[in-house]
Amino acid sequence: MRYHLLVLLFGLAMTASMSAAERPNILWLTCEDMSPHLGCYGDVDARTPNIDALAARSIRFTHSFATAPVCSPARSCLITGMYATSLGTQRLRSAFPVPADVRGFPTYLRSAGYYCTNNVKTDYNLRDEASFIADAWDESSAKAHWRGRTSGQPFFAVFNSMTTHQSRTSVWPNEQFEREVAARLKPSERHDPARVTLPPYYPDTDLARRAWARYHDCISVMDQEIGALLAQLEADGLADDTIVFFYSDHGMGMPRGKRVLHDSGLRVPLLVYVPERWRAWAPGAAGSTSNRLVSFVDFAPTVLGLAGVTPPEYLQGSAFMGPTAGVPRTHVFGARDRVDEVFDLARSVRDERWLYIRTFMPHQGWMPAERYSDASAFRRELRYRAEQGTLSPAVMAYAAPARAREELYDTQADPHQLVNRANDPAAQEVLANLRTTLYEWLLASHDAGFVNEPDMRRRMGPDGTPLQVARDPQRYPLARLLAAADLVGDAAHADDLAALCRTDDPGLRYWGAVGLNALGDTHTAEFVLHDADVVVRIEAAAAILRQRDHAGARTVLISALDDQQSDVVLHAARALELAGANAAPARLEMHRVMEQARAREAHDTMYLFIRFSLDAALEQFGPSPY
């Protein structure tokens, strides 16, 4: 806390000599779930005149990347300037606490005299988020606007558009999309499904074309919203005093976009307009392009630097432009973890050319059953065609029920990442170098994702945080946990995985059980059904029931459905969903807990995901008799 106060005092000293007129206003215009499918990025289907006009007077960054391919972890990083994997906020709606001295970076701007507003999405994935928001913003609401500041006060304002969110592009029923989004376009502005250009990882079907046209219609409406905000800035006479950022919170909310670690999930558009008076801070001329690698973890120090505010030492990135710009980074990193009811763990590293993805749960594919996303008719078609064996290899890499432990792509020769070079003899040096870079980052950043959520809560105790736990090798032996996770999916290490199940650390035993599940080793898993840790027991039961019927394994899962911890219940519910017909004798218990979850989900989002899993599980058995 003492250091935090010193940072604030030093920041005030830095800005005290600058008048308000000498400090730029800073405006973030953000959208959701959108890859760089804009005219200014060369997309042939885009109709984005307002954003393209902004690009013509801005710096257009071509290598800007989110740190996670889903909203909450990405936003957690943006607001704190720290990787969600370091904070322990990488799993969707997990709501773990962060230390009191980790604050939203607008707090430091406010202390330096800035008026800070957010309109309106937060979704920072933190416990006590309301207090965190109140500390960070002068106003965070649907009415928040720079116009609420005092005369002459510099501002930092965020406006977020949800029009390109996955709900609009692919989840809402078509009638709702037509009523709430498409109706805002003239008929001549609509995208004709017959004329759109599909990406090569989609089959050329009617549903694919309609989905792609709908996505681009959403982008066109979002462009209108951005244009309206820029017009307000101009009308208020502030365009020459305001640095404007435009970006998306991660890749497109379409199949093979959101939730994956390929460029389609992590690469985002980024435009930065710098008025003439601060042109020296721009990395190029107006309308130019920068190939500099930019990560979301760099946004907070960049904004603080532009405002003349000293960033706190705990920030993990560095400014990518402005008076405090650091040395260009050589790599960007990404993380995929639990999203809704789907448990997963994968990490990625990318340089200007190569992308390396390391999956630690390879027994499930990039497109697992997931209630929310499966509302998309196109996604359901992909699953059906995958089961029928009618998809091309390029599409099947996404839709397959399992995936490679390692993926390596030459993004220059293969911009859509269709050809995995991990087994290519000519690429082994690149593979080894990126693998080493990734593992060094996992250790240096103290990745908190290598124990499950109930286990992390146990290690934290009532007053701890994942950040504190992950930096304590006694409570969190990351090197050993990473070595254990590294064995999953490798049949040559079956004996080592079985040995992990006999260790003292439940985190290591968990990875042993995950490994048994990945290999289909039901014999060893039977011995793990009596483990002292409930999630380890659940994973062992899941390993068995995915392969065959087993009353003892089913009893483990039924018992866990009544656990007092909702994240334990979610593990059990997901295991029952994936058990298919072998879960059928538990129908009565599943239905009971599903109804309990429905009643509790308004107060604990984890119960929404529990309902998702149990509802999907019960649907496999036909109409409920209860």
LOLUMMI-689931 format. One record per residue (C-alpha): x, y, z. Coordinates in pm, whole numbers, plus 50000, padded with zeros to 5 digits. Example, Ala and Ser with C-alpha at 12.3 -4.5 7.8 and 13.67 -1.06 7.14 Angstrom:
REM residues 2
{{51230 49550 50780}};
{{51367 49894 50714}};
//
This chain:
REM residues 626
{{50000 50000 50000}};
{{50289 50236 50077}};
{{50431 50177 49729}};
{{50089 50239 49578}};
{{50071 50581 49747}};
{{50422 50667 49628}};
{{50321 50586 49270}};
{{50020 50815 49295}};
{{50227 51098 49445}};
{{50496 51063 49178}};
{{50232 51059 48907}};
{{50086 51379 49046}};
{{50431 51537 49048}};
{{50483 51443 48682}};
{{50157 51599 48573}};
{{50161 51901 48804}};
{{50379 52097 48563}};
{{50144 52025 48272}};
{{49829 52228 48226}};
{{49509 52048 48133}};
{{49543 52191 47782}};
{{49883 52024 47743}};
{{49751 51678 47825}};
{{49561 51483 47560}};
{{49215 51348 47603}};
{{49209 50975 47534}};
{{48911 50795 47384}};
{{48871 50418 47351}};
{{48612 50304 47098}};
{{48578 49930 47140}};
{{48368 49656 46990}};
{{48329 49291 47079}};
{{48405 48956 46922}};
{{48549 49085 46595}};
{{48860 48997 46399}};
{{49010 49255 46158}};
{{48726 49209 45908}};
{{48723 49574 45806}};
{{48775 49750 45477}};
{{49095 49913 45603}};
{{49235 49565 45674}};
{{49153 49445 45324}};
{{48835 49249 45394}};
{{48650 49227 45063}};
{{48305 49195 45222}};
{{48340 49481 45470}};
{{48129 49795 45445}};
{{48289 50009 45711}};
{{48324 50366 45579}};
{{48353 50534 45920}};
{{48625 50307 46056}};
{{48805 50314 45722}};
{{48804 50695 45733}};
{{48946 50682 46086}};
{{49217 50444 45963}};
{{49312 50688 45688}};
{{49425 50938 45952}};
{{49546 50687 46213}};
{{49822 50434 46266}};
{{49691 50090 46169}};
{{49852 49811 46372}};
{{49860 49479 46189}};
{{49989 49259 46473}};
{{49771 49344 46773}};
{{49658 49054 46992}};
{{49427 48988 47283}};
{{49569 48781 47568}};
{{49263 48554 47574}};
{{49007 48460 47307}};
{{48708 48536 47530}};
{{48578 48852 47693}};
{{48627 48840 48072}};
{{48993 48734 48085}};
{{49079 48978 47806}};
{{48905 49263 47987}};
{{49067 49167 48316}};
{{49402 49217 48145}};
{{49302 49545 47982}};
{{49183 49708 48305}};
{{49471 49590 48527}};
{{49766 49575 48288}};
{{49836 49220 48406}};
{{49787 48880 48245}};
{{49468 48715 48367}};
{{49673 48398 48410}};
{{49891 48580 48663}};
{{49594 48724 48851}};
{{49397 48399 48849}};
{{49113 48564 48654}};
{{49157 48355 48340}};
{{48846 48137 48380}};
{{48513 48282 48275}};
{{48302 48414 48564}};
{{48535 48266 48825}};
{{48536 48589 49032}};
{{48859 48528 49221}};
{{48994 48817 49431}};
{{49296 49027 49336}};
{{49527 49200 49585}};
{{49409 49540 49708}};
{{49703 49719 49546}};
{{49611 49587 49199}};
{{49373 49854 49077}};
{{49216 49955 48752}};
{{49464 50175 48566}};
{{49209 50461 48529}};
{{49250 50506 48906}};
{{49593 50653 48838}};
{{49453 50879 48568}};
{{49185 51005 48806}};
{{49451 51083 49066}};
{{49630 51289 48801}};
{{49318 51495 48729}};
{{49158 51301 48445}};
{{48783 51250 48425}};
{{48738 50877 48356}};
{{48417 50724 48222}};
{{48313 50382 48097}};
{{48009 50321 47879}};
{{47926 50058 47976}};
{{48062 49703 47981}};
{{48300 49603 48258}};
{{48307 49222 48292}};
{{48646 49226 48466}};
{{48598 48880 48618}};
{{48693 48987 48971}};
{{48547 48936 49315}};
{{48402 49258 49460}};
{{48385 49396 49109}};
{{48149 49678 49211}};
{{48412 49823 49446}};
{{48681 49782 49182}};
{{48466 49969 48928}};
{{48388 50252 49170}};
{{48760 50294 49236}};
{{48850 50300 48865}};
{{48581 50522 48713}};
{{48418 50857 48782}};
{{48117 50707 48611}};
{{48051 50363 48464}};
{{47703 50343 48317}};
{{47505 50353 47995}};
{{47502 50733 48031}};
{{47873 50778 48102}};
{{48024 51039 47870}};
{{48315 51281 47851}};
{{48052 51556 47864}};
{{48017 51501 48239}};
{{48359 51648 48316}};
{{48430 51996 48446}};
{{48528 52262 48196}};
{{48878 52209 48058}};
{{48933 51882 48246}};
{{49115 51615 48040}};
{{48926 51289 48001}};
{{48974 50920 47941}};
{{48650 50774 47806}};
{{48553 50425 47691}};
{{48255 50346 47470}};
{{48186 49980 47398}};
{{47963 49846 47122}};
{{47805 49503 47168}};
{{47665 49491 46815}};
{{47931 49246 46694}};
{{47905 49026 47005}};
{{47858 48652 46951}};
{{47499 48681 47070}};
{{47415 48904 46774}};
{{47632 48738 46511}};
{{47547 48374 46575}};
{{47341 48293 46886}};
{{47022 48499 46871}};
{{46733 48352 46670}};
{{46729 48503 46324}};
{{46406 48688 46398}};
{{46569 48872 46689}};
{{46876 48955 46480}};
{{46657 49096 46202}};
{{46455 49303 46447}};
{{46737 49442 46663}};
{{47035 49462 46427}};
{{46955 49414 46059}};
{{46665 49661 46072}};
{{46923 49936 46121}};
{{47061 49876 45771}};
{{46909 49975 45440}};
{{46840 49683 45204}};
{{47129 49802 44988}};
{{47361 49782 45290}};
{{47284 49418 45367}};
{{47531 49144 45275}};
{{47414 48890 45019}};
{{47501 48538 45142}};
{{47555 48424 44784}};
{{47826 48686 44730}};
{{48033 48671 45051}};
{{48382 48521 45055}};
{{48407 48241 45310}};
{{48729 48171 45501}};
{{48894 47842 45400}};
{{48819 47680 45737}};
{{48444 47689 45662}};
{{48255 47451 45432}};
{{48072 47623 45149}};
{{47714 47564 45264}};
{{47402 47775 45278}};
{{47424 47801 45658}};
{{47788 47904 45642}};
{{47712 48178 45391}};
{{47417 48310 45588}};
{{47624 48311 45907}};
{{47909 48500 45740}};
{{47671 48756 45588}};
{{47504 48809 45926}};
{{47842 48864 46093}};
{{47928 49129 45835}};
{{47589 49296 45876}};
{{47669 49332 46246}};
{{48004 49488 46159}};
{{47831 49740 45931}};
{{47593 49847 46207}};
{{47880 49875 46454}};
{{48060 50099 46204}};
{{47763 50335 46212}};
{{47784 50350 46592}};
{{48155 50433 46579}};
{{48084 50704 46323}};
{{47822 50861 46550}};
{{48065 50880 46843}};
{{48337 51033 46626}};
{{48082 51289 46505}};
{{48005 51380 46868}};
{{48375 51431 46934}};
{{48399 51658 46630}};
{{48083 51850 46723}};
{{48223 51916 47071}};
{{48539 52064 46918}};
{{48757 51793 47074}};
{{48888 51602 46773}};
{{49217 51794 46770}};
{{49270 51736 47142}};
{{49189 51365 47165}};
{{49393 51052 47095}};
{{49148 50789 46970}};
{{49191 50412 46993}};
{{48965 50168 46809}};
{{48996 49795 46877}};
{{48804 49475 46945}};
{{48819 49276 47269}};
{{48926 48951 47088}};
{{48861 48761 46768}};
{{48530 48699 46597}};
{{48239 48542 46785}};
{{48199 48281 46514}};
{{48300 47916 46489}};
{{48681 47890 46487}};
{{48711 48242 46625}};
{{48623 48316 46985}};
{{48765 48053 47223}};
{{49055 47938 47000}};
{{49419 48048 47015}};
{{49468 48089 46642}};
{{49480 48436 46488}};
{{49105 48409 46427}};
{{49058 48407 46805}};
{{49330 48644 46925}};
{{49422 48889 46648}};
{{49228 49216 46666}};
{{49211 49540 46471}};
{{49385 49835 46636}};
{{49376 50192 46507}};
{{49525 50486 46695}};
{{49458 50842 46583}};
{{49707 51099 46715}};
{{49625 51469 46661}};
{{49886 51693 46506}};
{{50000 51851 46833}};
{{50115 51510 46962}};
{{50224 51370 46626}};
{{50577 51308 46758}};
{{50432 51034 46980}};
{{50296 50838 46684}};
{{50508 50554 46543}};
{{50439 50669 46187}};
{{50260 50916 45965}};
{{49884 50945 45950}};
{{49743 50660 45745}};
{{50053 50445 45789}};
{{50085 50088 45908}};
{{50284 49942 46197}};
{{50384 49575 46211}};
{{50492 49606 46574}};
{{50367 49324 46796}};
{{50115 49462 47047}};
{{49953 49274 47335}};
{{49657 49379 47549}};
{{49895 49380 47845}};
{{50061 49683 47679}};
{{49748 49900 47666}};
{{49748 50025 48027}};
{{50112 50144 48030}};
{{50059 50306 47690}};
{{49763 50515 47807}};
{{49934 50609 48132}};
{{50241 50718 47937}};
{{50035 50929 47697}};
{{49880 51103 47999}};
{{50217 51162 48166}};
{{50136 50928 48455}};
{{50396 50692 48599}};
{{50269 50333 48579}};
{{50283 50108 48886}};
{{50562 49852 48885}};
{{50329 49553 48885}};
{{50220 49614 48524}};
{{50347 49332 48302}};
{{50354 49509 47966}};
{{50519 49818 47823}};
{{50399 50115 47620}};
{{50382 50041 47247}};
{{50375 50410 47148}};
{{50399 50755 47301}};
{{50667 50928 47509}};
{{50735 50618 47721}};
{{50733 50358 47441}};
{{50944 50056 47528}};
{{51153 49824 47318}};
{{50930 49638 47069}};
{{50828 49301 47203}};
{{50937 48986 47022}};
{{50644 48765 47127}};
{{50280 48783 47233}};
{{50112 48520 47450}};
{{49762 48378 47470}};
{{49565 48159 47711}};
{{49256 47943 47678}};
{{49092 47817 47999}};
{{48747 47717 48119}};
{{48473 47900 47929}};
{{48122 47846 48064}};
{{48089 47470 48130}};
{{48383 47367 47909}};
{{48704 47287 48096}};
{{49020 47345 47896}};
{{49378 47461 47927}};
{{49595 47571 47636}};
{{49861 47838 47591}};
{{50014 48006 47286}};
{{50308 48217 47182}};
{{50347 48406 46856}};
{{50621 48610 46697}};
{{50587 48810 46375}};
{{50583 48492 46169}};
{{50521 48175 46371}};
{{50238 48070 46603}};
{{50287 47787 46855}};
{{49993 47644 47051}};
{{50036 47399 47340}};
{{49724 47211 47447}};
{{49720 47038 47786}};
{{49380 46870 47739}};
{{49414 46727 47386}};
{{49141 46468 47434}};
{{48883 46734 47354}};
{{48867 46937 47036}};
{{48851 47308 46967}};
{{48474 47279 46919}};
{{48346 47080 47219}};
{{47977 47066 47305}};
{{47894 47400 47465}};
{{47539 47512 47531}};
{{47566 47882 47450}};
{{47768 47853 47129}};
{{47567 47553 47011}};
{{47266 47783 46972}};
{{47429 47866 46637}};
{{47270 47661 46359}};
{{47594 47680 46162}};
{{47793 47537 46454}};
{{47544 47252 46485}};
{{47584 47188 46114}};
{{47961 47168 46157}};
{{47920 46907 46429}};
{{47678 46704 46220}};
{{47906 46712 45915}};
{{48203 46618 46132}};
{{48015 46314 46259}};
{{47921 46224 45901}};
{{48281 46260 45783}};
{{48197 46513 45511}};
{{48428 46798 45617}};
{{48759 46880 45452}};
{{49078 46843 45660}};
{{49099 47223 45693}};
{{48755 47236 45856}};
{{48794 46911 46047}};
{{49096 47043 46236}};
{{48852 47269 46421}};
{{48551 47036 46438}};
{{48732 46714 46537}};
{{48660 46560 46880}};
{{49029 46583 46979}};
{{49325 46799 46886}};
{{49702 46791 46865}};
{{49912 46849 47176}};
{{50129 47089 46978}};
{{50044 47309 46682}};
{{50287 47521 46483}};
{{50193 47753 46198}};
{{50385 47970 45957}};
{{50146 48265 45953}};
{{50315 48427 45654}};
{{50282 48126 45425}};
{{49963 48004 45595}};
{{49770 48310 45722}};
{{49461 48106 45818}};
{{49670 47846 46007}};
{{49552 47540 45819}};
{{49875 47337 45803}};
{{50017 47222 46137}};
{{50396 47213 46100}};
{{50468 47067 46445}};
{{50580 46735 46294}};
{{50763 46889 46000}};
{{51137 46807 46027}};
{{51220 47141 45865}};
{{51041 47332 46143}};
{{51183 47156 46449}};
{{51423 47435 46545}};
{{51141 47690 46536}};
{{50921 47451 46734}};
{{51184 47400 47003}};
{{51256 47771 47036}};
{{50891 47870 47070}};
{{50821 47584 47310}};
{{51105 47708 47531}};
{{50984 48069 47505}};
{{50633 47967 47608}};
{{50744 47759 47905}};
{{50976 48035 48024}};
{{50682 48277 48012}};
{{50455 48038 48202}};
{{50710 48024 48484}};
{{50812 48391 48478}};
{{50452 48516 48476}};
{{50352 48268 48750}};
{{50065 48117 48553}};
{{49792 48037 48806}};
{{49595 47808 48576}};
{{49759 47473 48650}};
{{49531 47379 48938}};
{{49154 47359 48913}};
{{48933 47624 49072}};
{{48831 47438 49390}};
{{49196 47348 49449}};
{{49303 47711 49406}};
{{49042 47822 49661}};
{{49178 47566 49907}};
{{49536 47684 49856}};
{{49431 48049 49894}};
{{49247 48013 50221}};
{{48990 48275 50323}};
{{49209 48582 50275}};
{{49449 48496 49994}};
{{49449 48556 49620}};
{{49560 48342 49325}};
{{49833 48596 49251}};
{{49984 48544 49596}};
{{49948 48167 49579}};
{{50104 48140 49233}};
{{50414 48328 49350}};
{{50468 48093 49644}};
{{50644 47774 49528}};
{{50557 47600 49853}};
{{50184 47644 49802}};
{{50198 47627 49423}};
{{50487 47422 49278}};
{{50434 47544 48923}};
{{50735 47370 48770}};
{{50610 47032 48899}};
{{50250 47105 48799}};
{{50360 47206 48451}};
{{50571 46893 48416}};
{{50268 46685 48515}};
{{50036 46861 48271}};
{{50299 46812 48002}};
{{50244 46434 48016}};
{{49874 46444 47928}};
{{49799 46287 47593}};
{{50134 46108 47565}};
{{50079 45730 47575}};
{{50450 45677 47634}};
{{50402 45826 47982}};
{{50106 45614 48093}};
{{50300 45477 48390}};
{{50413 45825 48491}};
{{50054 45949 48483}};
{{49946 45660 48703}};
{{50230 45744 48942}};
{{50109 46104 48964}};
{{49782 45973 49107}};
{{49976 45848 49411}};
{{50150 46176 49499}};
{{50069 46396 49799}};
{{49972 46708 49602}};
{{49609 46706 49475}};
{{49715 46930 49188}};
{{49954 46664 49062}};
{{49696 46391 49119}};
{{49445 46595 48920}};
{{49677 46601 48620}};
{{49733 46229 48662}};
{{49357 46174 48644}};
{{49323 46406 48344}};
{{49595 46201 48176}};
{{49407 45877 48247}};
{{49099 46035 48091}};
{{49293 46141 47782}};
{{49437 45791 47736}};
{{49113 45609 47819}};
{{49284 45416 48103}};
{{48977 45303 48295}};
{{49159 45031 48489}};
{{49393 45270 48671}};
{{49112 45525 48705}};
{{48914 45278 48919}};
{{49179 45303 49189}};
{{49149 45684 49184}};
{{48774 45684 49253}};
{{48851 45689 49626}};
{{49095 45982 49615}};
{{49075 46230 49903}};
{{49015 46520 49662}};
{{48667 46546 49514}};
{{48773 46690 49176}};
{{49032 46415 49132}};
{{48757 46160 49202}};
{{48532 46333 48948}};
{{48801 46326 48679}};
{{48864 45956 48741}};
{{48491 45886 48719}};
{{48474 46088 48397}};
{{48758 45881 48251}};
{{48568 45560 48319}};
{{48220 45670 48212}};
{{48345 45806 47881}};
{{48448 45449 47798}};
{{48200 45217 47974}};
{{47923 45190 48229}};
{{48036 45178 48592}};
{{47803 45218 48889}};
{{48082 45325 49125}};
{{48199 45603 48894}};
{{47843 45723 48851}};
{{47795 45728 49229}};
{{48099 45955 49262}};
{{47944 46204 49022}};
{{47597 46188 49177}};
{{47747 46256 49519}};
{{47947 46552 49385}};
{{47629 46708 49245}};
{{47536 46792 49604}};
{{47869 46950 49694}};
{{47849 47291 49862}};
{{48097 47442 49614}};
{{47933 47532 49285}};
{{48255 47486 49089}};
{{48278 47127 49218}};
{{47919 47068 49106}};
{{48012 47203 48762}};
{{48292 46948 48728}};
{{48046 46669 48807}};
{{47775 46805 48577}};
{{48015 46832 48285}};
{{48142 46479 48344}};
{{47785 46346 48336}};
{{47712 46538 48016}};
{{48015 46387 47842}};
{{47937 46037 47973}};
{{47646 46008 47730}};
{{47430 45699 47778}};
{{47638 45586 48075}};
{{47491 45878 48273}};
{{47131 45772 48207}};
{{47074 45600 48544}};
{{47146 45936 48711}};
{{46861 46113 48531}};
{{46654 46177 48843}};
{{46944 46332 49034}};
{{47052 46535 48732}};
{{46703 46676 48684}};
{{46676 46768 49053}};
{{47009 46952 49055}};
{{46932 47121 48724}};
{{46618 47274 48874}};
{{46814 47382 49181}};
{{47069 47543 48952}};
{{46796 47728 48767}};
{{46682 47882 49096}};
{{47036 47981 49198}};
{{47192 48105 48874}};
{{47086 48467 48926}};
{{47312 48480 49233}};
{{47598 48255 49117}};
{{47675 48235 48745}};
{{47840 47897 48796}};
{{47492 47753 48838}};
{{47402 47881 48491}};
{{47684 47669 48352}};
{{47573 47375 48567}};
{{47228 47406 48414}};
{{47381 47423 48067}};
{{47559 47090 48121}};
{{47275 46906 48289}};
{{47019 47031 48040}};
{{47239 46908 47754}};
{{47297 46577 47931}};
{{46926 46517 47985}};
{{46840 46608 47626}};
{{47038 46304 47514}};
{{46777 46082 47678}};
{{46468 46244 47525}};
{{46181 46428 47700}};
{{46201 46431 48077}};
{{45948 46209 48256}};
{{45986 46408 48579}};
//
